[in-house]
Amino acid sequence: MELAYVCEWEKRPKSTHCPSIPLVCCWSCRNLVAFSTDLKNEDEDKDVSHMIHIIDTEHPWDVYSINSGHSEVISCLEWDQSGSRLLSADGDGQIKCWSMSDHLVNSWESFLSSSLDGDPIVALSWLHNGVKLALHVEMSGSTNFGEKFSRVKFSPSLTLFGGKPMEGWLAVTVSGLVTVSLLKPGGALLTASESLCRLRGRVALADIAFTGGGNIVVAATDGSSSSPVQFYKVVVSVVSEKCRIDTELLPSLFLRCTTDPLRREKYPAVTHLKFLTRENSEQVLLCASNQSGSIVECWSLRKEGLPVNNIFQHRSPVVGEKQPTILKWRILTTTNDLERVSAVALPKLPISISNTDLKVASDTKFCPGLGLALAFHDGSIQILHRLSLHTMGVFYGSSSSSSAQRPGDESAIKRQRTTGPALHFKALQFSWTSLALAGVDNHGKLHMLRVSPSMGQVLEMNTTLRHLLFLLEYCMVTGYDWWDVLLHVQPSMVHNLVEKLHEEYMRQNQALQQVLATRIVAVKASLCKLSTATAARACDFHAKLLLIAISSTLKSLLRPHVLNTPDKSPGDRLTEICAKNTDTDIDKVMINLKTEEFVLDGPPLQSLQQLIQWVGDFVLYLLANLPNQGSMVRPGFGFMRDGASLGMLREMLVMIRIWGLLKPGCLPTFTATSDNQDSMQLLFRLLTKLWLCSRDDGPPQDPDESLIDECCLLPSQLLVPSMDWLPVNDGVIVKLQGKHPLRLQFGKASSLPGAGSTAPLEVFTRSPSSQKMDNLRCVHMGVCPTEESKACTRCGCVTMLRSPNKTNAMKQWEQRWIKNCLCGGLWRRIPPTLT
C-alpha cells in the first residue's frame, strides 16, 4: 500500500465531531466518493451545518459540498447500485435521497425523504436489485468472459409485476425498528415500519445483508460485548397497495472474547459490526474494543446435524428420512490484541471463495477482494485476509518515510507505532475492484491509497499484466469505472495491456462484441493517456467513439421505402453493398443503392451539417497526414490499418453524397484551389484505395507509392483543417506515475505536470487566443465562451450545458449524451474560464 494523493481544506473546518462519533464515507461504482463533516458556524456556537461532500476521484479538488439540511449528525451514507443516487441518514431519524441535477457530478439535489422523528438511524441500505456476479480467479485464463464472470442466481428484495425489481431502501433505528421506503413507478414513496422483534431493545450497531432467496438479514447489537449479537430475517412485501414487513429471529452469537477468562472484561464495547459482503449473510465480522486496544473476530453460520436422543436411535429408519439439522454460528478465526480500531473497510469485488479459486489466487498472488482493511488510532492501516485474518499488508500513515513493510517485520511495526502520526482515519472505503482505499481522517482530509494487486509481493511482468487485464475485463463487463485499475498501470505496460485487451475482446462471440464495442474503445483511450508514447492513440480512440456515434445516428435516419421490409434495414444494406463494391468512383457505388430510402426532409439534414462537416474534415485530415505517419506516432495513425473504421467513413461519404443531391446545404464545405474540383469524389477515391489496403478479408498491405503521392498533393488541392482533438485531460491520474504522493487542496485545481507534458505533441498545444471547441456538437464556441459548459470526468470532452439548437434531429443527438459522455464518463459543470 502507498499513498497516491491527499486532498485537504484550505482552512481546516472547525468540526463538532466528538471522538466517539465517526465520519461517514462511501465509494460508488462510478468512482464518486461521498463523505460527511459537521461544521460549526464561527459566528454562532450553536449553529452546526451537517455537510455532505461529493468528489469524483479523478478531480478530487472539484468538491461539491451540500448543506444537507439534516438536523443531527449524519450517521449513514449509501450509494445505489448504479452510483447515481445517494442516501443520507442522521441521528434524528431523517433519511434523504439525493440525485444529480442535470446529470452533473458537482450538482446534487434531494428529491425524496422519509423520517422517523427522534429515532436515530444506525444502518441503511438500498434494496437489492437481484443482479450478482461472481468473479472466478480459477478461470482467469479462459477466453470466455461468461466463464470468468458468471451471473449468480439471486432474487431481488422485492419485485414488481413481471419480475422487475422494485427500488427502495431499508433502515434500522436505535430503538430496534426496521423501516422500509419503496419507490413506486409513479414516483410516490410507500413507507412502513416494524419492530425487529417482539421485545424491542436498544440497537447501537447494525448491518444489513441479502440472501439469494430475496430475504433481508439484519445483524444488531446493543454495543456491549457481554450481550448477544442478534440476527433477524426481514421479508418485505406489498399487500393491497400497502408495504408489509415480516420479521423472524435467527440464531444469535456471543463474542469469543467474552468467554475467554483472560479477556472477559478487557473489551467491554462492540465498536464495529459488518457482514463480510452485502450478498453473504452467513459471515460476519465483529470488533470489540476498550480505550487503547481492539480484537477482531470472524464468524460463519453453518448447518450442523442435531443429535438425537438414544431412545429414538434404535427405531427402524424411515425411507428418505434425514438427520435433523440446525443453523449455528461458529467462529472462523480471531486476531491477537490490536491497537484500537477506528474504521473498517470491506471489499466490494465479488470474488468467488471456492477452494479452487482460493488456491489459484494464492498461487498467482492475486489478492483483490480477499482483504479487509482496519484503520487504527495510531494512524496505521492493516489489510487482513477476510477468512484467516492474517496480515497481508500494512500502511503506517502519510507522514512516515516508509509507507509499507513486510508483514513479518514486527520490530518495524512497533517502531512506527511509537512515533506514529496524530492523525487517524475515521472512515475508510475500498474501491469496487479493491485496488484503492479512500480514507477520511479526523481533520477532514481525504487520502487516496493504492492497494497493490499482489499486496507488495514481487511478480513477473506477465503475471502483473494478467491481473490488471482480468480486472479491466471485469469493469468492461459490469460497466463499473476502471479508474482505480489505472492507478497501477505504468507507462511501460500500456502497449501490452491494450494489445492483450483487444485479443481477449476478439475471442468473444459476436453479440457480446457488439455490446462491448464502445466500452473497450473507451478503456483503450484511458490506458493510452497514461503514456507519452501512446498519447496520440488516445486521440484516435476518442475520434473512433465519435465516428461510431455519428455513423449510427446518420444510419438511423434512413427509412425503408415500403413497410413490408426484408430482414435487413437500409443501414445494413448500405454496409453490405459498400463492402462488396470496391469501386473508387462514388457515383458508381450510388447506382447500386435504393436512393428512395435516403430521401429525407431538408431541416434534419441541415441541422446535422456540423456532424457531416466533421466527417468530411476527418477524412481529409487522415488522407493528408498519411505521408507523415512515420516513426513518430501521430493522431490518425490508428485508422490507417483499421478497415472497419475506414469502411464506416466510406459508407458515410456515400450517404452524404446522396443527401447533397437533395439538400446541397448539408454538404461539407472544403476550400479548394480549383473551382471545378469535385472534393467528395477525390476524397472517396483516395479513401477507397486506403481501405482496400486494410480490409478484414485479406492480409494488411502498406499503401502503395501512388496513393502516398496523391495524398502528398492533397494540401495543394484542398485546405487541410486543423483537427481539434480532445484537450489534454486535467485529471489526476496522469500525474500519479511517480512514487511521491500529491498534495492537493479542495477548491484549487491542480497545476502539477502530467505524464504527457514532458514532450507534448503539437496537436495538443493551444494558445490562449485559439478557438474553443464543443467536442460533442462539433461547433466552435469562440475564444472566450460565455456559455456554461460541462466536461467529462474521464476523457475531458467539453460541451455546452444548454442546447443552442431548436431542431428535433440535433436535439435527439444531444439527448443521447445527456447522462454520459461518448466514453461513458460522467459530466461535471465547469466555469467558462476553464472551457
N, C-alpha and C positions, 0 to 999 in steps of 0.2 A: 504494500500500500504506500502511496505517496500523494502528497498534496498537489493538486492541479492549480487551483486558484482560491483566493479568499476575497470576498466582496464585503465591504464594511460601510457603515454610515459615515457621512462627513462629520456629523456631530452625533456622538453616541446618544441614543434615545434614553430619556430618563424613564426607566422601567419600574413598574409597580409589582413585578413578579416576586413573590416570596419564594424561598428556596424549595418549598415543598410542591409548588405548582409548576409543572413543566411547560415549556413552549411546545407548540404542535407544528409538525411538518409533514407534508405528503408530496409524492412524486407521481405524476401521471404518465401514461404510456406515450404521450406526445411530448415528453420532456419538458413539462411545465412543473415548476416547484412552487408550492404554496406554503407559507409559514405565518405564524401569528406573533404579534408582540403587543404588550399593553403599554401605552404611552400616557404619561401624566402631563396635563396642561401646566405650563410654567406659571401661568397667572393664577389658576385656581387649583389648590391642592386636591380637592375632591373630584375634580373633573378628569375622568380617565377615558381615553379612547382605546377601544379594543380593535386593533388593526389587523387586516389580512394583507399580506404582501405576495404578489404573484410575479414570477420571473420565468422567462424561457432560458434554459441553461446555456444557450449559445450567446445570449446578450444579457448577462446577469445584472449589468448596471441599469438596464432599462426596466426598473421595477415599477409595478403598478400597485400602489398602496390604497387599500379601501378602508374607509372608516366604516366598519361592519354594521354599526348600529346595535350590536349586542350590548346588553346592559351589564353582563358579568363576564368573567374571564372565559375566553374561548377554550373549550376542552377537547374538541374533536374537529378534524378536517378530513374530508374523504372525497377523492375523485371518482367519477363514474368510469365504466369500462371503456368509454370512448375518449376519455380525457378532455371532454369539452364542458362538463358541468362539475361544480364543486359544492359539497355540503359543508356547512359550518354549524357547530352546536356550542352552547355555552352553559355556564353554571346556573342559569335561571330557567333552563328547560326549553329555550328557544332554538329552533332549527331553521336555517335559511338555505335555500338552493340558489346558487349563483351560476349565471351563464354569460357567455361572451356577448357583448354588444357589438353589432355589425361584424361578428366573427373575427374580432381583433383580440389578440392575447393581452394587450395592455388597455383593455376597456371591458369592464365587467359590471353586471347589474343583478340584483336579486329580484326574482320574479315569483317565487313561491316560498311559503314558510309554514311551519306548524309550531305549536307551543304546548308545553305542559308547565304552566306557571309555577315557578318556585321549586321545580324538581330538576336538579342538575343532571345533565346528560353525561354518562361515563363511557358509553360505547355507541358507535354509529357505523352503519354500513348501507350501501346500496343493495337492493335485492339482486340475486344472481340471475343472469340472462340465459343460463344454460349452455354457454359456449366455454369449452375447456379443451385445451390441447395438452398433449404430453410430449416432451422433448426426449428422444431416445439417444443417449450417447453411444449405445451399442451399435446403432445404425448410422452413425455419423459418416461412415464411408460409403453408404448406399447412394445410388444415383437417383433414387425416387424421393422427392420431398414428402410424399404421403407416408413413407416408412420412417423418415426422420422425425416428422411432426404429425402424430396421429390424433385424430379427433376422439375424445373420450365421451362415452355416453353419460350425459349429465342433464338432469331436468332443471328447468327454471324454477325459481321460488314460487312463482305464480304465473299462470298463463291466461291469455285472452282466448276468444273464440278462434279456433283453427290452430291452436298451439303457440301463438305468438307470445313471447314473454311480456309480462306486464311490468312497467317501470315503477319504482318507488324506493322508499328507504325504511330502515328499521333502526330503532334506538333503544338503549337500556338506560334507565334512570337510577339515581342513587337510592331511591325508595323501593326499588325492586319491581318497577313497572317496565313492560315492553310496549313500545308504541310503534305503529306501522302507518306510513302515509303512502297511498297509492296514487299514481298519476293516471287519471282516466284519459282515454283517447281525445276527449274534447278539451283537455287542459285543466279540468277541475281536480281537486285533491280530496281523496277519500281517506279519512283518518280514524284509527281505533286504538284503544289501549287496553292492556290486560295485565294482571299480576303474574309474575313468573311462577309463583307457587301460592298455595292457599295461605301459608303463613309468611307474610311479607317481612323482609328484613333489609337492613342496610346493605347496599352494594357499593363498595369502594372502588373496585376494579372489575371490568367485564371485557369480554371479547366475543366476536361473532364469527361463525363459520357455517359452511353449507355442505349438505350431503348430496350424493348423486341422485337420490330419490326426490329431491325438491324440498326437503325439510331444512330447517334452520336450527343450529345448535348454539346456545348461549352458555358461556362459562362465566361464573361470577364468584366473587369472594368479598367478605366484609373488611378485608385488609389485615386481619390478624392471622399470623401463621399457625396459631393453635386451632383455628376454625376450619371446617371443611371447605374445599373448593367445590362448588355445586355446578352441575351441568343440567341444562334444560333443553328439551326439544320443543321448537316453536313451529306451528303449522299455520300458514296464512291462507285464507280463502275469502271469496266474495259470495255472499248469500243474499239474494233479494236486494241487490244494489247496496249492500252494507258489508263493510270489512269485518271479518271474523278472525279471531286469534285463539288458537287452542295450544295450551302448554302441557308438558309432561315432564316429570322429574326423571333424570337419568342417573346412572351410578356416579358417586362423588369420590373424592380422594382427600387424604391428609398428606401434607408435605412430609418427606422423609426426614428432613432436618428436625422436625418436632418430635419424632420418635427416637432420635439419637440422643442418648443420655448426655453426651458431651456438648450437644448443640441445642438442647431443648429450649433454653431461654436466650440463646445467643442472638437469634434473628427473629425478633418479635413481629415484624411487619412484612406483609407481601406487597412488594412495590411494582412488580410487573407480571402481567398475565397475558399470554399470547398463544393462539393456535399457530402451529408452525407454518401452515398455509391456509388461506381462506377456504380452500376446497377440500381440506382434510381435517375433519372434526375429531380424529382419533389420535392426534398427537398434540400435546400442549407443553408450553414452556413456562416455568414458574421461577420467579426470582424473589427471594426473601432477603431482607436487609436489616442492618442496625445503623448506628450513626457513622460507623467507619468501615463497614465491610458488607459483602453480599455473598450469597450462594445461589447457584442456578441449578434447577432440576428439569429433566425432560421426561415426560410420562407418555405412555401409549395405552390405548384402550384395546383390550384383547378379549377374544371369545374363549372361555375356558369351560371344560366339562364340569358339571355339577355332580359331586359324589353322591351316590345313592346308598341309603341305609342297608345294612346287611339283610334285613328282613325281606327286602324286595329283590335282592341279587340272586336268590335261588329259584325264583319262579321262572317258568319257561318263557323265553323271549317271544315277542310278537313280531311277525314278519314285517320288515321295513322300519321297526322301531329304532330310534336313535337315542343316544345318551343325551339327557337334557343339558343345555349349556347356559352360561351366564356371562354377561359383559363385565369385565373388571379392569380397573386401571392398574397398570404395572409400571414401575419406574424403569426407564431405559438406562439412564446414566445421570450422574451428578458431578458438579465441579468441586474442586477444593475451595478453600476460603479465598475470596477475591476482594479486590478493592471495591468500594461502594459503587454500584451500577447506577448511572444517571440516565441512560437511554438504551433502547433495544431496537434493532432493525432486523427484519426477517426477509429472506429472499423472495422475489416475485417470479423468478424463472421457473416454469413448471416442469422441472427435470424429473424424469422417471427414476424412482429409487428401488427398482427391482435389483436383485442380486447381480445379474449380468451387467446391467447398466452401471451399477456402482463399481464393479470390478474393472470395467473398461475405463470409467472415469478416473479410477485410481492408477491404472496402468499408464494412461496417456496424460496424467496430471491435469485433467480438466476439472476445474473447481467451481465455475459459476453455478449458482443455485444450490450449492451444498453447504455454504457457510452462512451463519448468522452473526451479526455484529453486536458487540456490547461496548458501550461507551462508559468510562469511569470518571469519578470526580477528580482524579489527578490529571485529566486531560487526555488520557490514552484511549485507544480503541483496540479491542481484540476481536478477531474473527474466529469463531469456533465452528467445528463441524456440527451440522444440525442433528446428527444422530449420536455421535460419540462424545461430543462437546470437547474434543481435544483441540488445542490451539493450532490454527492454520496460518495466521498472520497477525502482526502487531503494528500499530501506529502510535507514536509517542507524543504527538502534539506538534503543531506547526512551528513552535519556537525551538524545537530540538534540531541539532545539527544533523542527526541521523534519524530518518523517518521510519526505518524498518530494520529489525534484527531477525535473526533466525529464531524460531520458536523455542529452541532448547537453551538459548543464552540467558540463563536465569540471572546471572550477575548483572548483565546489561539492563534487564528489566528492573531489578532493584535499584540500580544506579539512577535510571531515568525517573523512577517513582519519587525518589528523594528530591530531585531537582526539577520535577515536572512543572508545567505551566499552571498558573492560577485559573486560566480559562478551562471550561469543560463543556461538553456537548449536552444540551438539554433535549434535543430532538435529533433523530437520525433516521435516514431512509435510504434503502437500496434503489438503484435504477431498475428498469424492467428486464435487463439482461444480467444484472448483478455485477456489472463491471465498473460501477461508480457508486460512491456514497455521498449523499448530501447531508451535512450536519449544520445545525444552528446552535451557536454557543450562548452562554449566559449574558453576553454583551450584544446579542442580536446579529452577529456576523454570520455570513453564510460561507461554509467551507465546502469545496468540492474535492473529493479524493478519488484517485484512480485505484481500482482494485484489480490486480493482475489476474488474468485467466488461470494462471498456474500458481498463484499465491507466492510469486517470487522464485519458484523453482526454475532452474535453468532448463530450457527446452531447445531442441533443434529448431531451426527456422521453419522447416516444413510443418512440424507439429504446431508451432505457434500460428502459422498461416491457416492450418486446418481448423484450429479452434475459432479464430476470428471469422473465417469463412462460414462455419457452422452457425454462428450467432447472427451474421449478416443475412444468411438464408432464412433464419427464424424470423427476423424483423421483416424481411421481404414478404414472407407468407402471412404473417399476422397483421402487417400494416403498422406495427409499432415503430417509433422513431429509433434510428440507429446511431444517434449522437454519441452515446456512451461507448459504443464499439469503436468509433473513430478515435477516442482518447488513446487507444493502444496501438494505432496504426502509425508506423514510422514511414517517412518518405520512401525509403528503400523497399518497402513492402507493397506500395501502391500498385505498381505494374502487375506483379504476380497475382495480387488479390483480384484485380479487375479481370485478368485473363481466366483465372480459375472460376470466378463467379459466372462468367459468360459460358464456360464449358458446362458447368452444372445446370445452368438455365437451359441450354440447348438439349440436354438429355431428358427434359420433362416432356410430357405429352402436349399436343398442340393446343388443347383447351386451356391448360394451366399456363402455357406460354403467353396466350392472349391476355389472361387475367393479370399476369405479372409484367406485361410488356413495358409499361411506362415506369413501373416501380423499380425495375432493375436498372433502367437508364438513370433514374434519379440517384440510386445507390452509387453507380459508377461515377456520376458527376461529383457527389460528395467526396468520394475517395480521391479523385484526381485533383481536387483543390488542395490536398494536403502536401503536394509536392510541386516544386517549381518545374520539374521536368515534364509533368503531366498537366499543368495548368491549362494549356491550350486545348487538351482533350476535354476538359471540363466544359469549355465553351461549346465544343461540338455536341456534347451530350445535352446541354440545355437547348441548343438550337434544334436538336432532334426531337426533344419534347414539344417544342413549339410547332415543328413541322408536322408531327403526328396529329396534334390537336387541330391545326388548320386543315389538314387533309380530311380528317373525319368530319369537320364542320362543313366544308365545301361539298363533300360527297353526300352529306345528309340533306342538302338542298335538292338533290336530284329526285325526280318522281317518275314512276313508270307511266308510260303513255296510256295504257289500258289497265283496268282494275284486276282482271284475271291474269296476274303476272306469273311468270315461271318462278322457280325456286330462287334464282339469283336476282339480287337488287341491281339497279342501274350502276351503283358504285362498284359492285363485284364484277359486273360485265365489263366496265371500263378497265378495271385492273387486269382482267383476263385478256382482253384484246390488246392492251398496251404491252403486256408481257410477251404475247406471241408475235406482234408486229414489230420488227426491228428496223423499219424504215426510218431514215433520218429526216424525211420530209413531213412536217407536222400536218400539212393539208391531206396527204395520202393516208395518214393514220385516222384522221377525222372521218374519212369516207366510210370506214367500216363501223361507225357508231350510229346509233339511232339518235339523231340530233333532236328529235321532238322531246326526248327525256331531259334535255338540257335547257328547255325553254322556261325561263323564269321572268318574273316581273322585274322592272327596272330598279325600283327602290332597294330591294335586298342586295342586288349586285353592287349598286353604287355605294351602299353603306359599308360593304365589306372590302372596298377598294384598298384600304390601308393594309389589310391582311394579304390581299392579292399582290400589292406592291412589294411587301416583304418577300414573298415567294420569288418574284422576278429579280429583286436586288440580290437575294441569297444565291440564286443560280448564277447570276453574273459574277458575284464575288468568288464563288467556288471555281468557276472556269478561269477567271483572270488570275487566280492565285495558284493554279495547277503547276505552272513552271517554277514557282517559288518554293514548292514543298520539297525541301532538301533535307540536309542533316538536322536542321533545327525545326522541330515540330511547331507548326503554326495553326491557328484556328482554321478549321476546314479540312485538316489532314484526315480526320477520321471518316469523312464522307467519300474519300477517293476510292476506297475499296468496299464501301457499303452499298451493295447492289440494291438492297431493299429500299433504302432511303433515296437513292438516285432514281429508282423506278417510281417512287412516290412523287418526286418532283416532276418527273416526265408526265405522269398522269395529270398533275395539276396544270401544267402548261397546256395540255390538250384541252382541258375544261375551260381554262381562261381564254384560250383562242376561240372556242365556240361562243362563249359568253360575250366576247369582244365584238362578234358579228351582230349580236342582239343589242348590246349596250356598249358602244365604244368608250364611254366614260369610265367603265370599270377596269379597263386595261392598265397594266403597269406602265408608267412613263419612264422612258430612257432618254438620255441626252446623247444623240448620235452625231457623228461628224459629217454624215451624208444624209440628205433629205430623203433619198429613196431606199434607205437601209431598213429591211424588214428584221427588226430586232428579235422578235419572238421566233421567227424561222431560224435565225442564226444560232440563238441560244439552244433551241431544241436540237438542232443538228449536232452541235458540239456535245451537248449533254447526252444524247443517244450514243455517240461514239465512246464517251467515258463510261456509260452504263454497260455497254457491250463488253468492256474490259473487265467488269467486276460482277457479272451475272452469277446468280447462285447455282445455275445448272451447268456451269463449266469451271475449269480452273482459272484462278485470277491471273490477269495479264497486266503488264505495265503499259501505260498509254504509249502509243506509237509516236514517232517523231513528228509526223504531220499534224497530229492533234495538238501536241505541245506547241508547235509553231503557230498554229491558228489561234491558240489561247494567248500566245505572246502578243499577237496582233490586236487582241480584243481591246486593250486600253486605248488604242489609237482609233478604234471604231465606235466604242461606247464609253461614256464616262462611268468608271467603276465607283460605286458608292463605298463609303467607309461604314462598315457594319458596326452597329452599336452593340457590342457584346455585353453580357451582364456585368454589372460593376463588380469589382473585387469584393468578396464577402468581408464585411466588417466585423464578423463574429469572432468568438474567442478561440474556436477550435484550431485555426491555422496558427495561433500564437502559442500553442501549448506543446510544441515539438521539443522544447528544451526541458531539462530536469528541474529548473528552478520555478517555484510556484509564482503565479501572477498576483499582484496586489491591486485590487480594483475598488472602486467606490460606487455605491448606489447613486444614480443620478448623473454620473460623469462617464461619458463614452470613452472606451479605451482607445488610446492612440499608440499602442505598442506596435512595433513592426511585426509582420507576419511572415509565414514561410515563403509566400510568393512575392515578398517585397525585395528580396535580395537582388534579383535580376528580372524586373518586370518586362513583359513583352510590350511592344509599342501599342498593341491594340487595347491594353488596359489603361494606358496613361490618358488622363483627361485634364485639360486646362480648365481653370475656373470659368472661362468665357465660353466653354463648349455647351452645346445644346443638351438639355436633359431629356431622357427618353422614357416614355411609358412602354415598358417591355412587354406588356400584355396586349395593349391596343395597337402597338407599333406606330405610335404618333409622337411627335416632338412636343415637349411641354414648355419649351423656352429655356433661356439661360437661368432665369430666377423664377421658377414656378411659384405661383401664388395659391394654386390648388393644394388642398390637403392630400397627402399620399399615404400609401401603405407599402410595406416591404415584406418580402418573405423571410421568415426567421431562418430558413435553411439555405437558400441559394442567393438571397439578396435581390431578387426580381422586384422592380418598383413599378407601381401602377397607381393611377389616381383613385382616391377613395370614392368620389362621387362620379357617376357616369355623365359624360357630356353628350351622349348620343340619345337620339329620340326614336330611331328606327328599331323595329322588333328584331331584325336579324342580328344587329350588333348587340342588342340587349341580351339576346339568347347566348351569344358568345361570352359576354361578361358574366352572365348568370352561372356559367359552368365553373367559374373560378371565384365565386363569392365566398366559399368556405375555405378553400385551399388553393395554393399556387399550382402551377403546372407540375412541379416536382413533388407535390403532396405536402409541402410545408405549410405552416400556419402564417397568418398575416399579423403584422403589428403596425400600428399607426406611427408615422414618422413626421416630424415637423418639416415645413417647406425648405428650411435651410439644409437639411440632410438629404434632400432628394437628389 
